[in-house]
Amino acid sequence: MHQQRIAVIVNGNAKSVTDEVLATLDEILETGDLYVSRSIDEGEAIAKTVLDRGYGTVLTGGGDGTFTNVVTRVVKLARQRGVKPPRFGLLRLGTGNALSWVVGSSGKKGQLLAADVLRLRDEAGARPLRLVECEGILAPFCGFGTDANVLADYHRVRDGFKKLPVPHRWVAGAVSYAVAASALTIPKYLVNQIPFVRVTNTGGDAFKIGPNGRPLERPIRAGERIFEGKARMVSCGTIPYYGFGFRVFPYADERPDRMALRITTIGSVEFVANLKPIWRGEYSNSASLFDYLVDKVQIEIEPPTAFQIGGDAMGERTRVEVALTEPIEIVDLYSPPRA
């Protein structure tokens, strides 16, 4: 691989991917190293080109969904060919950008974006990062319930706004999220039936996080039930954050060979009353918040409930398998610089 050569793959439909952004990237990169994808179908061809040309680093721009799509396609194709996948990095050009809170990407346009690209290319270190794998997709997180409902409602609101005669930038991103949450998700949250959840350990030993924030000594063995009962959210992740800095998985970094599993029965009153500590990942309540470290689980849920992978709404599911992947290499501005 040409270790110093990078490919940048951006989502041409992302609100932050403007003509100015594309011009900035084009100035920095060598000819042919910028790829603009405007549909899922183009991903396979771009992944093939990335491996054929032997890039050492691939940067994605367009949010967590773009990162998930690119990594899934490139890693799977690399596995098929029996070659090592390139390093991956993130440019903060999407809406959620959960990974940017982990790897330090900051700029969306102009000098900030240019500085990020140059630092990721020339200075930044790298570290291993495991992902969750579900339904053949590699992602930093996935989940049932409240988080997935917000995403599904966001897509409904965003698609509705697109039909109105207003500039897309006025209603994209945080505006659509706010409208979706307040007008659709929260009202449903108050009146809808709470799903019944059953989570089974299908991998190595799992561990429940105790009251002191440390894993309990007694493991949950393969085949044993991790949780059974009503829950509003069931999510798995290998990084602490969702979008906008929401620290959903405060124990994601506890063990490199386990992913975090969070199950919650928190109601709307408890959530609103404790919003800040919940957002910062500091809230603890053994009666309504349950955290585990696992490497493979089966999640069953009734009735059919909204499900998301890497920030992309996947529709409703009643059962999924989630497993921890082998690590990929991720470019990290917080890591020690390369020698």
N, C-alpha and C positions, 0 to 999 in steps of 0.2 A: 504494500500500500504506500501511496505518497502521503506520509504522515502530516506534512505541512499543508496539504491541499484539502480544502473543505468544500462541501456542497451545502447549499442553503435551500431548504424546501419550505415554501410558504403556502399557506392557504389563501388563495386569491379571493375567497369569499369573506375572509375575516375583516371586521370593520376597520382595523388599524392598518391593514395592508393597502396603503394608498399609492398613488403614482410617485409621491415623494419618497416613500419607503422603498419602493422598487428601484427608483433611480439611485438612492443611497447605496443599496446593496449591490447594484450593478457596477457602481464605481469602485467598490472595494474588492469585489471578486474577480477572478479570472473569467474570461469569456466562456460561457457555457456552464458555469458552476451554480447559477441561480435557476431554480425550478419552481414554477408557479403552477400549483394544482388547483383546478376549479371544480373537480368532481372526484368522488371516491374511485371511480373506474380508472382514473389516470395513475393511481397509486402503484399498481403492479408494474407498469412500464417504468416509472421513475425509480422504483426499488431495483429493478434489473439494471438500469443505467448506472445507478450508484455503485453497485457491486462490480459491474463490468469495468468501470473506470477506476476502481480501486481507491476511492476516497478514504482518507484516514479518519476524517471527522464529518459528521452530518449534523447540521443545525436545523431545527424546525421552528417555524414562525406561524402562529395562529392559534395558540392555546393548547390546553391539555389534550383535546380531541385530536388535533393535528399531530402532536407528539406520539400519541397512542397509535394512530393509524400508520405513521411512518415507521416507528419502531417495530410494530407487529409484522409489517410486510418485509422490511429489510432483514430482520432477525430470522424469520421463517425461511426466506430464500437463502440466507447464509447457511442455515442448518442443512437445507436440502443439498447445497453445494459442498458442504463439509469445510467451509472456510470461517474464519473469525469475523464477526461483524465489526463495523467501524465503531468509533466512539460516537456518542450522541450528545447534543447540547440543545439548549432552548433559548430562543429569542422571544421576548415578551411582547407578542403581537396579537394575543387573543383576549378573551373576556375573563376566564377564570384564572389561568396561569398559576395553578397550585405549585408546579415545579419551580417557578421563579423564586418562590420563598425558600427553596431548598438549595438551589444552585447559584443564586445571586444575580440573575439576569435582571436588568432594570430599565433599559431604554426602549421607547416605542418609535422614536423618529429622530431624524437629524443627527446631531453630534452624539447623543446618548446611544443611539442604535449603532452608529459607526464605531464608537468606543467599545461597545459590547462585542461586536464581531471581531475587532482587532485583538482584544484581550483573550477571547475564546480561542482565536487562531494561534496567537503567538506566546501567550503567557500562562493561561489557565492550566491548572492541574486537572487530574481526573481521578475518579474513585469508582469502585463497584457499586451498583445499585440493583437490587432485586425488584421485580415487579410482581403483580398478581396476574394470573392467567385464568381467564374465564371465557368459555365459548370460543376458544381459539384466539382470543384477543389478549395482548399484553398491555397492561396499564398500571398506573401508580395506585389506583383505588377502584373499588366498585361497591355498589350497595343497593339495598331495598329500602323503600319507605319514604320518609320525609324528604331526604335529599334528592331522590329520584323523582318524586312528585313535583318538587320545585323546578327541576330541569324540564320535565314534560310540560308543565304549565308555561315555563319560559318560552319553549319552542312554539306553543300555541299563540302566546301573546306576540312574540316576535313576528311570526308569519302573518298575524292579523295586522300589525303595524305596517308591514310591507305593502299592504293593499291601500294604505292611506296616502294622500298627496303631501307627505312631509319628508324632509331629508332623513335618510336612513340613520345617519350618525346621531340624530336627536333622540331616537328611541331604541337604539341598539344597546347591548351590554347591560350595564347596571340599571338603566331605566326600565327595560323590559323585565329584568329580574325583580325589581321592586314592585312593579304592577302585578306580575304573576304571583308573587308571594302574598301580597296584601289582598288581591281581589279573588284569587283562585285557591292557592294552597292552604292558607290559614283557615278560611271558612270550611274547607273540606276536612282539615285537620281536627276541627272542633266537633264535627257531626258524623264523620265516617266511622265505620267499624274498625277497631284496632285489630290488625292481622294477628293470627296465631302462627308462631314461629317454632321450628324445630331445627337445631343445628347439631350435626353429628361430626365428630372427629374422624376423618378418613385417612389421616397421615401419621406422622410421628407424634411423640408426646406433646400435648398442648398444656398450657398453664394459665390459670386465672390470676389476674393482678389483684393483690391483696389490698387491704385498707392503707397500708404504708406505701403503696405505689410500687411494690416489688412483687415479682411472681411468687405464688405460693409453692411450697416444696412438693406437695402431692400433685403428680401429673395426671392429666386426663388421657387415658390410653386410646389407641385406635379402636374405633367401634363404639366408644362410649359417647353418651349424650353430653354436649357442652351446655346447651340451653334448651328449655322447652317452656313455652308460655307466650303470652301476648307481648308484642313489642312494636314500637312505632318506627324504629330504624334498625337495620342490620347491615353493617358495612365492614369491608376489609381494606387495608391499605398498607403500603410499605414506606410511605412518607408521612410526616405529621399533619400535613395541611390539605384542605380543600382550597377552592378559589378564595380570593380576597383575604387571605391570611387566616382563615378559619381553622384552628388547630384541633381537628376532629380526632386524630390518633396520637395523643401525647406519648404513647409508649411504643411507637413504631420503630424507634432506634434502640430499643432495649436489647434485642438480640438480632444479629445479622442473619441467623438461620430461621427466623420466624417473622411472619407478618402480623399486624395488629388486627384483631377482630373486636369491633365495638357494637354492643347491643344496648338499646335504651328504651325505656318506657316513659321518659320525661314528657309530662303534659305541657300544654301551652302556658299555664300560669307559672309553673316552675321554670320553664324556659325563659320567659320574659323577665321574671324576677332575678334570674341569675345569668343574664345574657353575657355580661362581660367576662366573668370567670369561665363560662362554658366556651366562649369564643377563643379565649386564651389557652384552653386546655387545662385549666386549673381546678375545674369544678369536680367534686366527688360526692356521690350519694350511693351507698351500697344497696339502696332499695330501688333505684331507678336507672342506674348506669353500671354496665357490666363490661369489663375489658379483659381480653384474652390474648395470648400469643400462640399462634397456630401455624402449620405449614400446608395443611390441606383440609378443607371442610366441605360438607354437603349442607346446603341451606334449603329448607322446605318452608313454604309460606302459603297460608290460605286466609282470605280469598286471593286470587291473582293480584299481584301488587307491582307497581311501577319499579323498574330496575334500570340502573345506569352503570356504564363501564367507562372509566376515564373521563367522566363529565358529559358523555353522550347518552341521551335517553334511548333505551333499548326496547321500550314497550313493557308489557306486563309479563311476569313469570310466576311459576309456582315452585320451581326447583332449579337450583344451579349448583355446579361444582366450582370451587375456587381453590387454586393451588399457587404456591410460591414458586417463582421461576428461578432458573440459574441467573447469576448476575450479568448485567451488561455494564459497559464502561460509560460513565457519564462525565462530561466536562463540567467542572465545578469551580466557579470563581472564588469560593471559600476554601478550596483545597490548596495545598502548597504548590507554588508555580513549578512548571517543568524545569529541570536542570538545563 
